[in-house]
Amino acid sequence: MRKLAVILALSLLGACNSAGIPVESGTVADPQRGGLLYDTACSACHTTQPHWRDKPVVNSWDELLRQVSGWQSVAGQNWRPDEVRDVAAYLNQRFYRLPCPVAGCSSTTGGT
């Protein structure tokens, strides 16, 4: 039954907003707040394992934003774009280390 729920959630995620979350230039991500949001809303289902796959689902900052946006929607969180950005920044610092256009989203302070 749980596998069916995961498959359904993945299907719904694919139908989510493929344009991603708009990120305004000059914004600054807050990965600490993102970590709190992630721990509160996502850690019940996620361990670190989904972020350490052999074949990563996320290969760019925009894709990370889309994934966070889609999954928070599936989880019924209704996050604002800045909250999605902050969670993506947290995940980027902790796991992905992708180049990104927003200050605060890379593993070092100050953006990219």
Buried (B, 14 or more C-beta within 10 A) or exposed (E): EEEEEEEEBEEEBEEBEEEBBEBEEEBBBBBEBBBBBBEEBBEEEBEEEBBEEEEEEBEEBBBBBBBBBBBBBBBEBEBEBBBBBBBBBBBBBBBBEBEBEBBBBBEEEEBE
